[in-house]
Amino acid sequence: MTSIVWFRRDLRLFDHAALHHALKASKNVIAVFVFDTAILDGLSKEDRRVAFIWQSLQQLKAALIAQGSDLIIRHGIASDEIPRLVAEFKATAVYCNHDYEPAAIARDLSVAEQLTTMDCHFYSFKDQVIFEKDEVLTKTGGMYSVFTPYKRAWLAKVNDFYLKSYPVQPYLAHLAPLSAKAMPTLAELGFDEVDINYLKPGMDGGEALFDDFCQRIGDYQEARDFPAVKGVSYLSVHLRFGTVSIRELAKRAWQIGGAGAETWLSELIWREFYQQILWHRPEVVQHAFKPEYNTLPFPNNPEYFAAWCEGRTGFPIVDAAMRQLNQTGFMHNRLRMIAASFLVKDLLIDWRWGERYFADKLNDFDLAANNGGWQWAASTGCDAQPYFRIFNPVTQSERFDPQGKFIRRYCPELDALSHKEIHAPWLAKAIFGQKANYDYPEPIVDHAVQRLAALALFKRS
């Protein structure tokens, strides 16, 4: 019996649910990956995520070749390519791991239906979360719409069973013997080569980053909100593409304990909280979680939006955050909240505009987390920041980048300003005149005025 394992958001050769089950059930397992043009055709030729996937697949392919097998790679519409591969290899089963995004669910249903007509079984497993779908419910059997009680229920349910590994190594002899073939190049896929070495792609990169973070995890609670400090794990892109195992990460945090590890585990639980929201309420992809905010009359000034995208709003912490995103594909979580709040509450632009921009730019873009985070900042989502809580970009800057180290990195034109002046450079310019003769824009809005306008906008809904 020949089985196919379809790799998607799980680019690793360890603790892999679908691969584990396939290797145990079949003695001729073929690993495949499809560069899905249904997704790729909408991306920039310089998309860093494609380069990350490509380099991660290089590692996965090399690991499979070392076992006498190979990774079969196709380029086309996945729902067409998988049935073709089944026919080519006369496979009787396809194994994969669950993907919870609406478009992915529709794709998998299409594949499963086609395979039924080919006498081929389609098996899918939980792999990218600890708890999925209906596994954590309220006492009345509903979904959680507030994080804290969800977290309590999650922690009450988790145990060694849910954190156990799906071993692969003992069964690798069941991989199909294949002659190694060359991978398609990025150019052949229609993409340019881009420098992503700072992301440390692949299984090796994920392991190195996790080992490094475990040395710092005790400081996570205190350090995580400061973008100029090496306080976060930098593992989000690896979680997104499965070059690390969520079970391994959660288990280590659970075992380490202490304030830092517990706070980081909470962040992993936030990720699953948003996943269950998307599962239960897929309409949030296009609509506000709170229906009363679905048609807020945002002015949506296109010039304001362009200034926000390009990092030239005149508010240094916002501009530095957006320049970091544009230059690297990464944005610190605290800065995501500040930038999102500024777009919606200061510039009065629909959160969906910002959500789409982040979706295009973020290396770690995850639909559930991105949507949940934007609706939180916009006060339209579940467990959201109340609409009357509006981040002041200057006080946020003073608190979380007190010496302006992060700002100076991405807004070097402000480097001559003091620690105090750099958070509101327009004030320095007004006081010191020529001393503040820098090439940096004036603020495009007055925060105090826009705060009142945002309150009025929400009250009218």
C-alpha positions as CSV (number, residue, x, y, z in Angstrom):
1,M,0.0,0.0,0.0
2,T,1.3,3.4,-1.0
3,S,0.4,6.5,1.0
4,I,1.1,10.2,0.3
5,V,1.8,12.7,3.1
6,W,0.9,16.2,2.0
7,F,3.0,18.8,3.7
8,R,1.5,22.2,4.2
9,R,1.9,24.2,7.4
10,D,4.2,21.5,8.9
11,L,7.6,21.6,7.2
12,R,9.5,19.3,9.6
13,L,10.5,15.7,9.9
14,F,9.8,15.3,13.6
15,D,6.7,15.3,15.9
16,H,4.5,15.3,12.9
17,A,1.0,13.9,13.3
18,A,0.1,13.1,9.7
19,L,3.5,11.6,8.9
20,H,3.5,9.6,12.1
21,H,0.1,8.0,11.3
22,A,1.1,7.4,7.6
23,L,4.4,5.7,8.5
24,K,2.6,3.5,11.0
25,A,-0.1,2.5,8.6
26,S,1.8,2.1,5.3
27,K,5.2,0.7,4.3
28,N,5.6,2.9,1.2
29,V,5.1,6.6,2.2
30,I,5.8,9.4,-0.2
31,A,6.2,13.0,1.0
32,V,4.9,15.8,-1.2
33,F,4.5,19.5,-1.2
34,V,2.6,21.7,-3.6
35,F,3.5,25.3,-4.4
36,D,-0.2,26.3,-4.7
37,T,-0.7,28.8,-7.4
38,A,-4.2,29.6,-6.0
39,I,-2.2,31.3,-3.2
40,L,1.0,32.3,-4.9
41,D,-0.5,34.1,-7.9
42,G,-1.6,36.9,-5.5
43,L,1.8,37.5,-4.0
44,S,4.6,39.9,-4.8
45,K,7.6,38.4,-6.6
46,E,9.7,39.4,-3.6
47,D,7.5,37.8,-1.0
48,R,9.8,36.7,1.9
49,R,7.4,34.0,2.9
50,V,7.9,32.1,-0.3
51,A,11.6,32.3,0.2
52,F,11.2,31.0,3.8
53,I,9.1,28.1,2.6
54,W,11.6,27.3,-0.2
55,Q,14.6,27.3,2.1
56,S,12.7,25.3,4.7
57,L,11.8,22.7,2.0
58,Q,15.4,22.5,1.1
59,Q,16.1,21.3,4.6
60,L,13.2,18.9,4.6
61,K,14.1,17.5,1.2
62,A,17.7,17.0,2.3
63,A,16.5,15.1,5.5
64,L,14.3,12.9,3.4
65,I,17.1,12.2,0.8
66,A,19.4,11.2,3.8
67,Q,16.8,8.5,4.5
68,G,16.9,7.2,0.9
69,S,13.7,9.0,-0.1
70,D,12.8,12.4,-1.4
71,L,10.3,15.3,-1.3
72,I,8.1,15.4,-4.4
73,I,7.4,19.0,-5.2
74,R,4.7,20.3,-7.6
75,H,3.7,23.7,-8.8
76,G,0.1,24.3,-9.6
77,I,-3.4,24.4,-8.0
78,A,-3.2,22.0,-5.1
79,S,-6.7,20.6,-5.5
80,D,-5.6,19.5,-9.0
81,E,-2.1,18.4,-8.2
82,I,-2.9,16.1,-5.2
83,P,-5.3,13.8,-7.3
84,R,-2.7,13.8,-10.1
85,L,0.0,12.6,-7.6
86,V,-2.4,9.9,-6.3
87,A,-2.9,8.6,-9.8
88,E,0.8,8.8,-10.6
89,F,1.9,6.8,-7.6
90,K,-1.3,4.7,-7.4
91,A,-1.7,5.8,-3.8
92,T,-4.5,4.5,-1.7
93,A,-4.4,7.1,1.1
94,V,-3.5,10.8,1.5
95,Y,-2.5,12.0,4.9
96,C,-2.2,15.7,6.0
97,N,-2.7,17.9,9.0
98,H,-5.8,20.1,9.6
99,D,-5.8,23.7,8.3
100,Y,-8.6,25.8,9.8
101,E,-8.8,28.7,7.4
102,P,-12.1,28.8,5.3
103,A,-10.3,28.7,2.0
104,A,-8.2,25.7,3.1
105,I,-11.2,23.9,4.5
106,A,-12.9,24.3,1.1
107,R,-9.7,23.1,-0.7
108,D,-9.5,20.0,1.5
109,L,-13.1,19.1,1.0
110,S,-12.6,19.3,-2.8
111,V,-9.6,17.1,-2.6
112,A,-11.3,14.6,-0.4
113,E,-14.3,14.4,-2.7
114,Q,-12.1,13.8,-5.7
115,L,-10.1,11.1,-3.9
116,T,-13.3,9.2,-3.1
117,T,-13.9,8.6,-6.8
118,M,-10.4,7.3,-7.0
119,D,-10.8,4.7,-4.1
120,C,-8.3,6.7,-2.1
121,H,-8.8,7.7,1.5
122,F,-8.2,11.2,2.8
123,Y,-7.0,11.4,6.5
124,S,-6.4,14.7,8.3
125,F,-5.1,15.2,11.9
126,K,-4.7,17.9,14.5
127,D,-1.1,19.2,14.5
128,Q,-0.7,23.0,14.6
129,V,-2.6,23.5,17.9
130,I,-2.9,21.8,21.2
131,F,-6.7,22.2,21.3
132,E,-8.9,22.7,18.2
133,K,-12.4,23.2,17.0
134,D,-14.8,22.1,19.8
135,E,-12.2,20.7,22.2
136,V,-12.4,23.7,24.6
137,L,-16.0,24.9,25.2
138,T,-17.9,26.8,27.8
139,K,-20.0,24.9,30.4
140,T,-23.1,25.5,28.2
141,G,-21.3,24.0,25.2
142,G,-20.6,27.2,23.3
143,M,-17.4,28.9,22.2
144,Y,-15.4,31.3,24.3
145,S,-15.5,34.9,23.3
146,V,-13.4,36.2,26.2
147,F,-9.8,35.2,26.5
148,T,-9.3,34.8,30.3
149,P,-12.0,32.1,30.9
150,Y,-10.8,30.4,27.7
151,K,-7.2,30.4,29.1
152,R,-8.5,29.0,32.4
153,A,-10.3,26.2,30.6
154,W,-7.3,25.5,28.4
155,L,-5.0,25.2,31.3
156,A,-7.4,23.0,33.3
157,K,-7.6,20.6,30.4
158,V,-4.0,20.4,29.2
159,N,-1.9,17.4,30.4
160,D,0.8,15.1,29.2
161,F,-1.5,13.3,26.8
162,Y,-2.2,16.5,24.8
163,L,1.4,17.5,24.8
164,K,2.9,14.1,23.7
165,S,4.9,13.9,20.6
166,Y,4.0,12.1,17.4
167,P,7.4,10.3,16.8
168,V,8.6,9.9,13.2
169,Q,12.2,8.6,13.6
170,P,11.3,4.9,14.5
171,Y,9.3,4.5,11.3
172,L,11.4,6.3,8.7
173,A,12.2,2.9,7.1
174,H,8.7,3.0,5.7
175,L,9.5,6.0,3.5
176,A,9.3,5.1,-0.2
177,P,12.7,4.6,-1.8
178,L,13.0,7.4,-4.4
179,S,15.7,8.9,-6.6
180,A,16.4,12.5,-5.6
181,K,15.3,15.1,-8.1
182,A,16.2,18.8,-8.2
183,M,13.9,21.3,-6.6
184,P,12.3,24.0,-8.8
185,T,14.2,27.3,-8.3
186,L,12.5,30.4,-7.0
187,A,12.8,31.9,-10.5
188,E,11.0,28.8,-11.9
189,L,8.2,29.4,-9.4
190,G,8.0,33.1,-10.5
191,F,9.7,34.6,-7.5
192,D,12.9,36.6,-6.8
193,E,15.6,35.6,-4.4
194,V,15.5,37.7,-1.2
195,D,17.7,37.8,1.8
196,I,15.9,36.1,4.7
197,N,18.9,34.7,6.6
198,Y,17.9,36.8,9.6
199,L,14.8,34.6,9.8
200,K,16.8,31.4,10.2
201,P,14.5,29.3,8.0
202,G,13.9,25.6,8.3
203,M,14.0,23.1,11.1
204,D,17.5,24.0,12.1
205,G,16.6,27.7,12.3
206,G,13.6,27.0,14.4
207,E,15.5,24.8,16.8
208,A,18.3,27.4,17.2
209,L,15.8,30.2,17.9
210,F,13.9,28.1,20.4
211,D,17.1,27.0,22.2
212,D,18.2,30.6,22.4
213,F,14.8,31.8,23.7
214,C,14.8,29.1,26.4
215,Q,17.9,30.8,27.8
216,R,15.9,34.1,28.0
217,I,12.4,32.9,28.8
218,G,12.7,33.8,32.5
219,D,12.9,37.5,31.4
220,Y,10.0,37.3,28.9
221,Q,7.3,38.9,31.1
222,E,9.4,42.0,31.7
223,A,11.1,42.3,28.3
224,R,8.4,41.4,25.8
225,D,6.9,44.9,25.4
226,F,10.1,46.7,24.5
227,P,11.0,46.5,20.8
228,A,14.6,47.6,21.2
229,V,15.2,44.7,23.6
230,K,15.7,41.1,22.6
231,G,12.8,40.0,24.6
232,V,10.5,37.9,22.4
233,S,11.0,34.4,20.9
234,Y,11.1,35.4,17.2
235,L,9.4,32.0,16.6
236,S,6.1,33.2,15.1
237,V,7.1,32.5,11.4
238,H,8.3,29.1,12.4
239,L,5.0,28.4,14.1
240,R,3.2,29.7,11.0
241,F,5.0,27.2,8.7
242,G,5.4,24.4,11.2
243,T,9.2,24.2,11.3
244,V,8.8,23.9,15.0
245,S,6.3,21.7,16.9
246,I,3.6,23.5,19.0
247,R,3.5,20.5,21.3
248,E,7.2,20.8,22.0
249,L,7.0,24.5,22.6
250,A,4.0,24.4,24.9
251,K,5.4,21.4,26.8
252,R,8.7,23.2,27.5
253,A,7.0,26.3,28.7
254,W,4.6,24.3,30.8
255,Q,7.5,22.4,32.4
256,I,9.8,25.4,32.9
257,G,7.2,27.4,34.8
258,G,7.8,30.8,36.4
259,A,6.4,34.2,35.4
260,G,8.3,34.4,32.1
261,A,7.4,30.9,30.8
262,E,3.8,31.3,32.0
263,T,3.4,34.6,30.2
264,W,4.8,33.1,27.0
265,L,2.5,30.1,27.3
266,S,-0.4,32.6,27.5
267,E,0.7,34.0,24.1
268,L,0.5,30.5,22.7
269,I,-3.0,30.2,24.2
270,W,-4.0,33.5,22.6
271,R,-3.0,31.9,19.3
272,E,-5.4,29.0,19.9
273,F,-8.1,31.4,21.2
274,Y,-8.2,33.2,17.8
275,Q,-8.1,29.9,16.0
276,Q,-11.2,28.7,17.7
277,I,-12.9,32.0,17.0
278,L,-12.2,31.6,13.3
279,W,-13.4,28.0,13.4
280,H,-16.7,28.9,15.1
281,R,-17.2,32.3,13.3
282,P,-15.6,32.2,9.9
283,E,-17.5,35.3,8.8
284,V,-15.1,37.4,10.9
285,V,-12.7,37.2,7.9
286,Q,-14.8,39.9,6.2
287,H,-17.0,41.2,9.0
288,A,-16.8,42.6,12.5
289,F,-17.2,40.0,15.3
290,K,-19.6,42.6,16.9
291,P,-22.3,43.2,14.3
292,E,-23.1,46.7,15.6
293,Y,-19.6,47.7,14.4
294,N,-19.8,46.1,11.0
295,T,-20.6,49.3,9.1
296,L,-18.8,52.0,11.1
297,P,-18.6,55.1,8.8
298,F,-14.8,55.4,8.6
299,P,-13.8,58.4,6.4
300,N,-10.9,56.2,5.0
301,N,-8.7,59.1,3.8
302,P,-6.4,57.4,1.1
303,E,-3.6,59.9,1.7
304,Y,-3.6,59.1,5.4
305,F,-3.5,55.4,4.6
306,A,-0.5,55.8,2.2
307,A,1.4,57.8,4.9
308,W,0.7,55.1,7.4
309,C,1.8,52.3,5.0
310,E,5.0,54.2,4.1
311,G,6.0,55.2,7.7
312,R,5.6,59.0,7.3
313,T,2.8,59.9,9.6
314,G,5.0,62.2,11.7
315,F,4.6,60.0,14.8
316,P,8.0,58.3,15.2
317,I,6.9,55.1,17.0
318,V,4.3,54.4,14.3
319,D,6.7,55.3,11.5
320,A,9.5,53.2,12.9
321,A,7.1,50.2,13.3
322,M,5.9,50.5,9.7
323,R,9.4,50.9,8.3
324,Q,10.5,47.8,10.2
325,L,7.5,45.9,8.7
326,N,8.3,47.1,5.2
327,Q,12.0,46.4,5.4
328,T,12.0,43.1,7.2
329,G,8.5,41.6,7.3
330,F,8.6,41.6,11.1
331,M,6.8,43.8,13.6
332,H,7.1,43.5,17.3
333,N,3.7,42.6,19.0
334,R,3.5,45.8,21.0
335,L,4.1,47.8,17.9
336,R,1.4,45.9,16.1
337,M,-1.1,47.2,18.7
338,I,0.2,50.7,18.5
339,A,0.2,50.9,14.7
340,A,-3.2,49.3,14.5
341,S,-4.8,51.6,17.1
342,F,-3.3,54.6,15.3
343,L,-4.7,53.6,11.9
344,V,-8.2,53.0,13.2
345,K,-8.5,55.5,16.1
346,D,-6.3,58.4,14.9
347,L,-6.6,58.1,11.1
348,L,-10.1,56.8,11.2
349,I,-9.5,54.1,8.6
350,D,-11.3,50.8,8.4
351,W,-9.4,48.1,10.3
352,R,-9.8,45.8,7.2
353,W,-7.5,48.1,5.2
354,G,-4.7,47.6,7.8
355,E,-5.5,43.9,8.2
356,R,-4.9,43.4,4.4
357,Y,-1.7,45.4,4.5
358,F,-0.3,43.3,7.3
359,A,-1.4,40.1,5.5
360,D,0.7,41.2,2.5
361,K,3.7,42.1,4.5
362,L,4.0,40.0,7.6
363,N,6.4,37.0,7.4
364,D,4.3,35.3,10.1
365,F,0.9,36.2,8.6
366,D,-1.7,33.9,10.1
367,L,-5.3,34.7,9.2
368,A,-6.8,33.9,12.7
369,A,-4.2,35.9,14.6
370,N,-4.1,38.8,12.2
371,N,-7.8,39.1,12.1
372,G,-8.2,38.7,15.9
373,G,-5.4,41.2,16.6
374,W,-6.8,43.9,14.3
375,Q,-10.4,43.4,15.6
376,W,-9.0,43.7,19.1
377,A,-7.3,47.0,18.3
378,A,-10.3,48.3,16.4
379,S,-12.7,47.4,19.2
380,T,-14.9,45.4,16.8
381,G,-13.8,41.9,17.9
382,C,-14.3,39.4,20.7
383,D,-12.6,40.3,23.9
384,A,-11.6,43.6,22.3
385,Q,-10.1,46.7,23.7
386,P,-13.2,48.9,24.5
387,Y,-13.6,51.6,21.8
388,F,-13.0,54.4,24.4
389,R,-9.5,53.1,25.1
390,I,-7.3,54.7,22.5
391,F,-3.5,54.4,22.5
392,N,-1.7,57.7,22.7
393,P,1.3,57.1,20.3
394,V,3.5,59.5,22.2
395,T,3.0,58.0,25.7
396,Q,3.3,54.5,24.2
397,S,6.6,55.6,22.7
398,E,7.9,57.1,25.9
399,R,6.9,54.0,27.9
400,F,8.1,51.2,25.6
401,D,11.0,52.9,23.8
402,P,12.2,55.3,26.5
403,Q,15.6,56.1,25.0
404,G,14.3,56.0,21.4
405,K,16.6,53.1,20.5
406,F,14.1,51.4,18.3
407,I,13.0,54.7,16.7
408,R,16.6,55.7,15.9
409,R,17.1,52.3,14.1
410,Y,14.3,52.9,11.6
411,C,14.1,56.7,11.7
412,P,17.8,57.7,11.6
413,E,16.9,61.2,10.6
414,L,15.8,61.8,14.2
415,D,19.0,60.6,15.8
416,A,20.2,64.1,16.8
417,L,17.2,64.5,19.1
418,S,17.4,63.7,22.8
419,H,15.7,60.8,24.5
420,K,12.9,63.1,25.5
421,E,12.5,65.0,22.2
422,I,12.5,62.0,19.9
423,H,8.9,60.9,20.9
424,A,7.3,64.1,19.7
425,P,9.8,65.8,17.4
426,W,7.4,68.5,16.3
427,L,7.7,70.0,19.8
428,A,11.5,70.1,19.6
429,K,11.2,71.8,16.2
430,A,8.8,74.4,17.7
431,I,11.1,75.1,20.7
432,F,14.6,74.8,19.1
433,G,14.0,75.9,15.5
434,Q,17.1,75.2,13.5
435,K,18.4,72.7,16.1
436,A,15.6,70.5,15.0
437,N,16.2,71.0,11.3
438,Y,15.7,67.4,10.3
439,D,14.0,65.8,7.3
440,Y,11.0,64.3,9.0
441,P,7.3,65.0,8.4
442,E,5.0,67.0,10.6
443,P,2.2,65.0,12.3
444,I,-0.5,64.4,9.8
445,V,-3.2,64.6,12.5
446,D,-3.6,66.0,16.0
447,H,-4.0,63.0,18.3
448,A,-6.3,64.9,20.8
449,V,-8.6,66.0,18.0
450,Q,-8.7,62.6,16.4
451,R,-9.4,60.8,19.7
452,L,-12.6,62.8,20.0
453,A,-13.5,62.1,16.4
454,A,-13.0,58.4,17.0
455,L,-15.2,58.4,20.1
456,A,-17.9,60.2,18.1
457,L,-17.7,57.8,15.2
458,F,-18.1,54.7,17.5
459,K,-21.0,56.4,19.4
460,R,-22.9,56.9,16.1
461,S,-22.8,53.2,15.3
